[in-house]
């Protein structure tokens, strides 16, 4: 298992739900945090909480549907001299559930792909060159297990695209100490998942984060977080490292 104490992680969607839980978990491992939300004000509470755990942290803001705001956020992080070694692309948007799926508007795809595919990949592309220079990096992109539901085509299509481009890019780093993997939190009772979801948000940990701790130099895997529920971090990482990559 990789010791990432003292390293910096960028966590998107950190103000609530699984993102907030992940921020606290990472802080308890001694990881410094760049906490993203659409507004810095939304992250103030979690900022105070993680700093009380003894790590360095600060907030950034960006509307992830706007590429210019993503670029500005990344430039701000660079200007602070923060060496982002870990990226946890947690933020996402479930745009709609279309009962009349044959009337799905084009805007569902446009917005979903902007936030769920383009935004995380822009962040990856921006920070990977510096990771290459330092010889270390961990990227975990959050996907979804939704399948065979045309009612959620915009969202599931965008996540399927994220799977593809993450795996394609991960091949370029296979065998190095830079890994790109995916995680599927499962259907959890968050603002995105809704109150009828079967899983508590806490059940997604440590599974959603194991990709940050793996040390086997393998990329391209999808870690289904619910398969790690109830495990210690050490147990979860050992299970994750037993999973083969697709290459």
Backbone bond lengths (Angstrom), bond angles and torsions (degrees), N, CA, C in turn:
res aa  C-N    CA-C-N  psi(-1)  N-CA   C-N-CA  omega(-1)  CA-C   N-CA-C  phi
1 X - - - 1.459 - - 1.520 109.20 -
2 X 1.307 116.84 135.86 1.458 121.65 -178.86 1.524 111.32 -78.17
3 X 1.318 115.94 133.05 1.462 121.50 174.91 1.529 107.90 -86.55
4 X 1.326 116.49 113.68 1.468 119.45 -177.63 1.527 111.82 -111.94
5 X 1.315 116.26 16.97 1.459 120.00 177.16 1.523 109.98 -59.67
6 X 1.335 116.32 132.17 1.454 121.69 178.91 1.510 114.52 89.10
7 X 1.328 117.43 -9.76 1.459 120.07 177.52 1.528 109.78 -83.40
8 X 1.333 115.44 166.99 1.468 121.98 -179.55 1.517 110.62 -105.91
9 X 1.321 115.58 133.84 1.469 121.93 176.90 1.520 109.85 -121.69
10 X 1.315 115.90 135.53 1.466 122.60 170.55 1.513 107.85 -95.67
11 X 1.320 116.04 121.52 1.462 121.99 -177.82 1.522 109.15 -119.82
12 X 1.324 117.63 113.97 1.459 120.35 178.65 1.521 110.40 -87.08
13 X 1.332 115.21 150.86 1.455 119.88 -178.39 1.512 111.92 64.05
14 X 1.337 116.34 45.17 1.461 121.06 -170.91 1.517 114.54 -88.49
15 X 1.319 118.24 -6.49 1.463 119.46 -170.31 1.526 114.08 -80.84
16 X 1.336 118.32 -16.14 1.463 119.13 -174.68 1.523 110.43 -156.91
17 X 1.318 115.02 171.30 1.463 121.46 173.80 1.512 114.28 57.69
18 X 1.317 116.13 -140.31 1.453 122.01 -177.19 1.521 110.94 -65.29
19 X 1.313 117.60 -32.09 1.457 120.16 177.34 1.513 112.11 -62.06
20 X 1.320 116.26 -44.53 1.476 120.53 178.59 1.525 110.84 -64.65
21 X 1.323 116.88 -44.99 1.459 120.42 177.88 1.530 110.91 -60.79
22 X 1.313 116.35 -38.88 1.464 120.94 -179.95 1.525 111.07 -66.26
23 X 1.331 116.31 -37.98 1.462 120.01 179.06 1.525 110.86 -61.40
24 X 1.321 116.66 -44.80 1.462 120.43 179.14 1.528 110.29 -64.90
25 X 1.319 116.98 -43.52 1.459 121.46 -179.92 1.526 110.50 -59.22
26 X 1.326 116.53 -46.71 1.462 120.68 -177.93 1.526 110.92 -66.88
27 X 1.327 116.61 -39.11 1.460 119.89 178.01 1.519 110.86 -61.45
28 X 1.321 117.09 -37.72 1.467 120.71 178.58 1.524 111.68 -67.23
29 X 1.334 116.93 -19.44 1.466 120.99 175.02 1.526 111.38 -90.19
30 X 1.329 116.48 3.21 1.462 120.61 178.45 1.509 114.65 84.00
31 X 1.322 117.42 19.42 1.463 121.88 -178.76 1.527 109.82 -90.49
32 X 1.327 116.69 129.97 1.459 122.04 174.44 1.518 109.43 -75.91
33 X 1.331 117.21 149.33 1.460 119.45 -167.62 1.528 113.81 -131.78
34 X 1.326 114.40 136.05 1.459 122.10 164.02 1.522 105.90 -103.94
35 X 1.312 116.11 113.86 1.460 122.33 -172.03 1.524 110.09 -100.87
36 X 1.313 116.46 117.15 1.462 121.13 -179.31 1.515 111.91 -101.34
37 X 1.322 115.47 142.55 1.458 123.37 165.04 1.521 107.15 -154.12
38 X 1.317 116.13 177.80 1.471 119.03 179.33 1.517 111.90 -68.53
39 X 1.325 117.06 -24.01 1.455 122.55 177.73 1.516 109.06 -139.53
40 X 1.321 117.72 136.31 1.458 120.92 178.83 1.533 111.19 -56.87
41 X 1.323 115.76 -34.86 1.467 120.07 -178.60 1.522 111.44 -59.17
42 X 1.335 116.70 -34.15 1.457 120.23 -178.72 1.528 112.23 -64.82
43 X 1.334 116.91 -24.21 1.464 121.21 -175.93 1.526 113.23 -99.20
44 X 1.320 118.08 1.67 1.455 119.39 -174.32 1.527 112.42 -61.24
45 X 1.331 117.42 -42.61 1.461 120.21 -179.47 1.522 112.20 -63.35
46 X 1.322 115.95 -47.22 1.459 118.73 -178.93 1.528 110.38 -69.30
47 X 1.324 117.75 -31.37 1.464 120.74 175.56 1.526 110.23 -59.82
48 X 1.316 116.19 -48.44 1.460 120.05 179.46 1.530 111.17 -61.89
49 X 1.333 115.92 -38.52 1.463 120.28 -177.80 1.521 111.98 -65.68
50 X 1.328 117.02 -44.90 1.470 118.39 -177.35 1.526 111.33 -74.20
51 X 1.317 117.95 -33.44 1.471 119.91 178.13 1.524 110.48 -66.76
52 X 1.322 116.24 -31.46 1.467 120.17 176.73 1.524 111.51 -66.58
53 X 1.330 116.82 -18.03 1.464 121.40 177.53 1.522 111.98 -87.19
54 X 1.337 116.67 0.66 1.456 120.46 171.70 1.512 116.48 98.00
55 X 1.337 118.03 9.36 1.464 119.64 179.33 1.522 110.03 -104.73
56 X 1.326 115.23 163.79 1.455 120.92 171.57 1.523 108.47 -82.31
57 X 1.316 116.11 147.58 1.464 119.72 -179.90 1.519 110.14 -165.38
58 X 1.312 115.25 152.98 1.458 120.95 170.97 1.522 109.12 -154.63
59 X 1.322 116.13 166.66 1.462 121.93 -175.72 1.520 111.42 -106.16
60 X 1.316 115.40 147.49 1.463 122.50 170.31 1.520 107.62 -131.78
61 X 1.317 115.45 161.96 1.456 118.68 -179.59 1.520 110.42 -133.81
62 X 1.330 115.25 148.76 1.460 121.94 175.05 1.513 108.51 -170.31
63 X 1.311 116.69 137.57 1.450 122.37 168.32 1.527 105.83 -83.46
64 X 1.323 117.02 112.55 1.457 120.97 -170.37 1.518 114.38 -71.39
65 X 1.318 117.60 -8.36 1.468 119.67 174.50 1.526 111.47 -83.51
66 X 1.334 117.27 -4.49 1.462 122.43 -177.67 1.528 109.77 -115.84
67 X 1.332 118.69 104.87 1.467 121.09 -178.04 1.522 113.64 -54.80
68 X 1.329 116.98 -35.01 1.465 119.18 -179.33 1.520 111.14 -63.29
69 X 1.333 116.87 -36.17 1.462 119.43 179.08 1.532 111.61 -71.56
70 X 1.324 116.36 -34.32 1.468 119.85 176.04 1.523 109.65 -64.23
71 X 1.320 116.91 -44.40 1.461 120.91 178.91 1.525 111.23 -61.31
72 X 1.325 116.31 -41.70 1.466 120.41 179.43 1.524 111.02 -65.14
73 X 1.325 117.01 -39.79 1.463 120.85 177.82 1.522 110.90 -62.19
74 X 1.318 116.84 -46.44 1.465 120.61 -179.74 1.525 110.98 -63.97
75 X 1.327 116.74 -38.79 1.464 120.64 178.65 1.524 110.95 -64.88
76 X 1.326 116.60 -37.38 1.461 120.41 177.75 1.527 111.04 -63.64
77 X 1.320 116.59 -42.18 1.464 120.80 178.27 1.526 110.09 -63.07
78 X 1.329 116.89 -42.91 1.466 121.19 177.33 1.524 111.07 -60.86
79 X 1.328 115.65 -42.63 1.461 120.19 -177.40 1.517 111.92 -63.39
80 X 1.324 117.28 -28.69 1.462 121.70 177.61 1.527 111.80 -79.95
81 X 1.330 116.76 -7.54 1.455 120.58 -179.86 1.515 114.06 74.18
82 X 1.316 117.28 23.20 1.465 121.41 -177.34 1.528 111.04 -78.85
83 X 1.331 118.53 120.49 1.464 120.45 177.58 1.529 110.44 -83.27
84 X 1.309 116.75 93.75 1.464 120.84 -178.46 1.524 109.26 -75.37
85 X 1.322 115.88 106.32 1.459 121.40 179.51 1.517 112.66 -99.37
86 X 1.331 116.61 -15.98 1.461 121.74 -177.00 1.520 108.42 -133.41
87 X 1.321 116.70 131.80 1.458 121.98 175.41 1.516 108.60 -121.40
88 X 1.316 115.29 124.24 1.459 121.83 176.17 1.522 107.30 -116.51
89 X 1.321 115.97 92.55 1.459 120.99 -179.12 1.524 108.79 -81.00
90 X 1.315 114.90 84.01 1.460 122.24 -175.70 1.527 112.96 -90.94
91 X 1.320 117.82 -32.89 1.468 121.53 -173.27 1.525 111.72 -62.07
92 X 1.325 115.42 141.30 1.457 120.48 177.80 1.512 111.05 -159.26
93 X 1.314 115.67 169.37 1.469 121.15 -179.56 1.516 110.07 -139.30
94 X 1.332 115.89 122.71 1.462 121.59 170.45 1.521 105.55 -94.32
95 X 1.310 117.24 104.48 1.453 120.92 -167.50 1.524 113.35 -70.01
96 X 1.342 117.96 -39.86 1.472 119.86 -176.51 1.516 110.20 -173.39
97 X 1.320 115.13 158.80 1.467 121.52 169.75 1.520 106.14 -112.83
98 X 1.334 116.68 111.23 1.457 122.43 -172.70 1.529 110.67 -98.86
99 X 1.322 116.47 97.28 1.461 119.91 176.52 1.517 110.30 -58.40
100 X 1.319 116.20 -41.94 1.470 121.36 173.93 1.525 107.76 -90.60
101 X 1.320 114.76 75.80 1.453 119.84 -169.62 1.524 113.98 -66.57
102 X 1.341 117.41 -22.50 1.462 118.73 177.61 1.523 112.18 -73.93
103 X 1.323 115.55 -5.50 1.458 120.77 175.97 1.535 111.43 -107.45
104 X 1.330 116.34 17.88 1.463 120.29 178.15 1.525 109.61 -57.49
105 X 1.330 118.54 122.83 1.466 120.57 -178.06 1.523 111.56 -77.82
106 X 1.314 115.25 153.20 1.468 120.25 178.74 1.524 111.43 -58.96
107 X 1.326 116.47 -29.31 1.464 119.89 -178.29 1.529 112.05 -62.95
108 X 1.337 118.41 -26.95 1.465 120.25 176.92 1.528 110.50 -59.24
109 X 1.319 115.56 -43.45 1.458 120.06 179.87 1.522 110.89 -70.80
110 X 1.302 116.14 -43.38 1.464 120.33 -177.61 1.523 111.11 -58.64
111 X 1.321 117.21 -53.52 1.459 121.11 -176.85 1.526 110.71 -67.46
112 X 1.343 116.44 -43.67 1.462 120.16 -178.26 1.525 111.94 -61.75
113 X 1.316 117.23 -43.96 1.456 119.33 -179.58 1.522 111.42 -68.48
114 X 1.316 117.62 -35.76 1.464 119.94 177.82 1.523 111.29 -58.87
115 X 1.328 116.26 -47.92 1.462 120.71 -173.67 1.518 112.45 -85.00
116 X 1.327 117.37 -41.45 1.466 121.18 -171.23 1.522 114.43 -91.31
117 X 1.326 117.59 -17.13 1.467 120.21 -179.27 1.524 111.39 -122.25
118 X 1.328 116.50 -58.43 1.463 120.09 -174.33 1.524 111.94 -63.95
119 X 1.326 117.54 -47.39 1.465 120.44 -176.38 1.529 112.85 -59.13
120 X 1.338 119.10 -52.46 1.466 117.19 -179.80 1.521 113.26 -62.43
121 X 1.325 116.91 -34.52 1.462 118.21 -179.85 1.525 111.66 -72.49
122 X 1.326 118.31 -35.51 1.471 119.89 174.41 1.529 110.43 -59.09
123 X 1.327 115.67 -41.01 1.463 120.34 179.41 1.532 109.98 -65.50
124 X 1.318 117.08 -43.82 1.468 120.73 177.12 1.521 111.33 -58.94
125 X 1.322 116.65 -50.39 1.467 120.84 -177.72 1.527 111.12 -59.48
126 X 1.325 116.16 -36.65 1.462 119.44 -176.40 1.526 111.97 -67.63
127 X 1.326 117.46 -43.92 1.455 120.07 -171.80 1.529 114.59 -94.25
128 X 1.324 118.22 -13.10 1.462 120.00 -178.29 1.534 113.84 -62.98
129 X 1.322 120.69 -40.05 1.478 118.46 179.57 1.528 113.20 -57.82
130 X 1.319 117.51 -40.64 1.465 119.92 178.26 1.526 110.77 -69.54
131 X 1.335 116.92 -35.73 1.462 119.57 175.03 1.528 110.04 -60.81
132 X 1.318 116.48 -41.12 1.465 120.55 179.02 1.529 110.73 -60.47
133 X 1.328 117.15 -43.07 1.467 120.56 -179.62 1.519 111.65 -63.88
134 X 1.348 116.79 -37.82 1.462 120.37 -179.94 1.525 112.03 -83.45
135 X 1.330 116.71 -15.43 1.461 120.69 177.87 1.511 114.58 77.06
136 X 1.336 116.38 21.10 1.458 119.41 -179.76 1.524 109.64 -151.91
137 X 1.338 115.98 141.30 1.458 120.16 174.34 1.517 111.00 -173.18
138 X 1.319 115.82 146.06 1.461 122.31 175.04 1.532 107.90 -134.04
139 X 1.318 115.85 119.92 1.458 121.44 178.04 1.518 108.98 -119.96
140 X 1.324 115.41 129.11 1.469 121.48 176.94 1.521 107.37 -126.83
141 X 1.316 116.65 113.58 1.462 122.59 177.98 1.532 109.27 -101.44
142 X 1.311 115.99 133.04 1.464 120.87 -176.67 1.520 111.53 -87.00
143 X 1.314 115.66 123.31 1.458 122.02 -179.70 1.526 109.86 -111.79
144 X 1.317 116.75 -164.01 1.462 122.22 179.73 1.522 109.43 -143.34
145 X 1.317 114.64 146.17 1.457 119.67 177.27 1.515 113.83 -89.18
146 X 1.334 117.53 4.87 1.469 120.48 -179.93 1.525 109.90 -58.82
147 X 1.325 116.64 130.35 1.462 121.66 -176.67 1.524 109.14 -149.86
148 X 1.302 116.44 147.94 1.469 122.90 175.07 1.531 112.34 60.80
149 X 1.320 116.96 31.89 1.458 122.10 177.88 1.526 109.77 -126.49
150 X 1.323 117.70 89.85 1.465 119.24 178.44 1.518 112.44 -63.31
151 X 1.335 116.92 -15.17 1.464 119.99 176.97 1.532 111.96 -64.82
152 X 1.331 116.81 -20.65 1.459 120.92 -178.70 1.526 110.80 -121.14
153 X 1.308 116.06 38.60 1.459 121.24 -170.71 1.527 113.65 -61.35
154 X 1.326 117.63 -41.17 1.457 119.57 -178.78 1.513 111.76 -61.29
155 X 1.327 115.54 -46.70 1.462 120.85 -178.56 1.527 111.60 -69.49
156 X 1.320 116.90 -51.08 1.464 119.54 -176.43 1.525 111.35 -66.08
157 X 1.340 116.43 -35.17 1.459 119.72 177.56 1.520 111.70 -64.13
158 X 1.330 116.29 -41.30 1.460 120.35 179.91 1.522 111.32 -66.72
159 X 1.330 116.40 -38.54 1.460 119.64 178.90 1.532 111.10 -70.67
160 X 1.327 116.79 -36.43 1.468 119.30 176.13 1.524 110.39 -62.92
161 X 1.320 116.42 -38.82 1.465 120.31 176.82 1.521 110.90 -65.12
162 X 1.342 116.58 -39.31 1.462 120.00 177.90 1.526 110.66 -62.00
163 X 1.332 116.66 -40.88 1.465 120.19 175.94 1.524 110.69 -55.70
164 X 1.323 114.68 -47.53 1.476 120.28 -175.00 1.520 111.59 -63.82
165 X 1.328 116.95 -50.44 1.463 118.32 -175.26 1.525 111.84 -71.96
166 X 1.334 117.31 -30.79 1.465 119.52 176.33 1.519 110.27 -66.55
167 X 1.316 116.82 -44.54 1.472 119.91 179.34 1.526 111.32 -66.34
168 X 1.323 116.28 -40.92 1.463 119.28 178.97 1.525 110.67 -60.94
169 X 1.314 116.96 -46.60 1.462 121.15 -179.37 1.528 110.75 -68.60
170 X 1.320 116.49 -36.58 1.456 120.22 -179.53 1.520 113.43 -59.77
171 X 1.325 116.79 -31.48 1.459 120.67 179.23 1.526 111.61 -58.09
172 X 1.330 116.56 -34.89 1.460 121.03 -178.56 1.530 112.38 -66.56
173 X 1.338 116.94 -18.94 1.468 120.81 -177.24 1.528 112.71 -113.57
174 X 1.331 116.58 3.87 1.459 120.26 -179.60 1.525 110.20 -57.02
175 X 1.327 116.29 132.34 1.456 120.70 -179.90 1.513 114.46 87.30
176 X 1.331 117.26 -0.46 1.464 120.81 176.83 1.525 108.77 -106.94
177 X 1.340 116.17 178.52 1.456 119.71 178.22 1.527 111.21 -91.67
178 X 1.329 114.70 24.52 1.469 121.61 170.01 1.520 106.49 -118.09
179 X 1.320 117.02 119.04 1.460 120.67 -177.53 1.519 110.88 -121.41
180 X 1.322 115.62 143.45 1.462 122.88 175.99 1.522 107.64 -125.11
181 X 1.321 115.77 115.25 1.449 121.10 179.09 1.521 110.14 -133.94
182 X 1.320 115.86 172.61 1.458 122.74 -178.43 1.517 109.91 -121.11
183 X 1.316 115.74 156.07 1.450 119.69 173.39 1.515 110.41 -135.37
184 X 1.310 116.20 142.80 1.466 123.23 175.01 1.525 107.64 -114.50
185 X 1.341 117.89 108.11 1.471 119.83 -176.91 1.517 114.31 -63.96
186 X 1.341 117.53 -21.38 1.451 120.76 -169.99 1.522 109.74 88.07
187 X 1.317 115.00 175.29 1.465 119.90 -177.66 1.522 109.09 -83.48
188 X 1.312 115.56 105.30 1.468 121.36 -173.94 1.529 111.11 -116.61
189 X 1.313 115.18 156.04 1.461 121.91 -179.44 1.534 111.04 -79.41
190 X 1.325 115.24 71.49 1.460 122.42 175.84 1.514 108.15 -114.18
191 X 1.321 116.32 -179.39 1.464 119.36 175.75 1.521 110.82 -60.18
192 X 1.319 117.21 -33.55 1.464 120.98 178.48 1.519 110.84 -76.18
193 X 1.337 117.06 -46.07 1.460 120.70 -175.19 1.514 114.95 -76.51
194 X 1.338 116.36 -25.89 1.459 120.19 178.80 1.515 112.99 87.58
195 X 1.327 117.33 166.77 1.472 122.19 -174.14 1.516 114.35 -73.46
196 X 1.326 119.14 -16.17 1.457 121.60 -177.72 1.528 113.20 -90.04
197 X 1.306 117.35 -1.11 1.466 120.21 -179.72 1.533 110.19 -63.70
198 X 1.323 117.48 145.96 1.469 120.36 -174.81 1.522 115.07 -78.61
199 X 1.331 117.90 -16.61 1.458 120.17 -172.19 1.525 112.40 -112.88
200 X 1.311 115.82 137.97 1.456 120.80 173.18 1.528 108.81 -70.75
201 X 1.321 118.06 148.11 1.472 119.82 178.64 1.520 112.46 -55.99
202 X 1.331 116.43 -35.63 1.467 120.33 -178.55 1.524 112.72 -61.13
203 X 1.342 116.77 -24.16 1.464 119.83 -178.34 1.524 112.62 -69.55
204 X 1.323 116.72 -15.40 1.474 120.47 -179.65 1.523 112.39 -77.94
205 X 1.340 116.05 -12.51 1.453 119.76 178.41 1.526 110.21 -104.40
206 X 1.308 119.22 141.11 1.464 127.27 7.61 1.527 115.03 -88.29
207 X 1.334 117.51 5.32 1.465 120.20 -171.60 1.511 115.13 -56.54
208 X 1.333 117.46 -39.27 1.466 119.05 -177.60 1.519 112.31 -68.87
209 X 1.325 116.50 -13.54 1.464 119.89 -174.43 1.523 114.41 -111.57
210 X 1.316 118.29 -3.30 1.473 119.00 -174.06 1.525 111.91 -60.91
211 X 1.327 116.97 -29.30 1.461 119.57 179.66 1.515 113.89 -63.27
212 X 1.332 117.06 -18.95 1.462 120.40 177.43 1.521 112.02 -80.35
213 X 1.333 117.07 -17.06 1.458 120.92 -172.76 1.529 113.87 -112.15
214 X 1.327 117.93 -7.48 1.460 119.32 -178.42 1.529 110.59 -64.65
215 X 1.323 115.46 149.37 1.465 120.24 -178.61 1.522 112.71 -127.09
216 X 1.336 116.81 14.25 1.466 120.48 -172.74 1.528 113.98 -93.77
217 X 1.338 117.70 3.11 1.469 123.04 175.02 1.531 112.92 61.90
218 X 1.341 116.22 30.61 1.458 121.20 178.77 1.532 110.18 -113.07
219 X 1.320 115.51 139.02 1.459 121.96 -178.85 1.523 110.68 -121.34
220 X 1.330 114.79 175.40 1.456 121.08 171.13 1.507 116.66 83.97
221 X 1.337 118.02 7.47 1.457 120.22 -177.69 1.528 111.39 -92.54
222 X 1.327 115.82 155.50 1.464 121.80 171.24 1.525 107.17 -110.21
223 X 1.311 116.22 116.19 1.457 121.06 178.54 1.524 108.88 -95.11
224 X 1.327 116.40 112.74 1.461 121.98 178.74 1.524 108.44 -80.46
225 X 1.321 116.04 108.32 1.466 120.72 -168.91 1.515 113.56 -59.23
226 X 1.323 117.51 -34.78 1.464 119.20 -177.03 1.527 112.24 -65.94
227 X 1.323 117.87 -20.15 1.464 120.66 177.02 1.527 112.05 -73.28
228 X 1.337 116.37 -12.26 1.462 120.92 -178.78 1.532 111.72 -108.90
229 X 1.325 116.90 1.26 1.463 121.14 -176.12 1.526 110.68 -57.65
230 X 1.326 116.10 134.67 1.454 121.33 178.26 1.507 115.16 84.90
231 X 1.338 118.10 -5.47 1.457 121.37 -179.92 1.524 110.91 -85.81
232 X 1.315 115.85 156.00 1.453 120.09 167.04 1.527 107.97 -72.14
233 X 1.327 116.81 164.24 1.466 119.75 177.69 1.516 110.48 -59.79
234 X 1.325 117.44 -42.21 1.462 120.78 -178.75 1.529 111.28 -62.87
235 X 1.317 116.75 -42.54 1.465 120.72 178.04 1.527 110.63 -64.59
236 X 1.336 116.37 -41.76 1.460 120.68 -177.93 1.526 111.32 -66.00
237 X 1.319 116.74 -41.30 1.466 119.68 179.81 1.525 110.45 -66.41
238 X 1.315 117.37 -40.45 1.456 120.09 177.82 1.527 110.76 -61.21
239 X 1.322 116.97 -40.99 1.464 121.05 177.53 1.527 110.50 -65.43
240 X 1.325 116.45 -41.90 1.473 120.56 -179.36 1.534 110.18 -63.30
241 X 1.320 116.17 -41.09 1.464 118.91 -177.55 1.523 112.27 -71.00
242 X 1.329 117.59 -16.40 1.467 120.60 175.98 1.524 112.48 -80.58
243 X 1.339 115.80 -10.57 1.465 120.57 -178.99 1.515 109.81 -83.80
244 X 1.317 115.34 128.48 1.461 120.01 -178.38 1.515 111.68 -73.22
245 X 1.327 115.11 151.03 1.467 120.31 173.65 1.522 108.29 -85.19
246 X 1.337 118.66 163.55 1.468 120.57 -176.34 1.521 113.94 -82.27
247 X 1.315 118.82 0.13 1.469 120.14 -173.25 1.519 111.88 -90.17
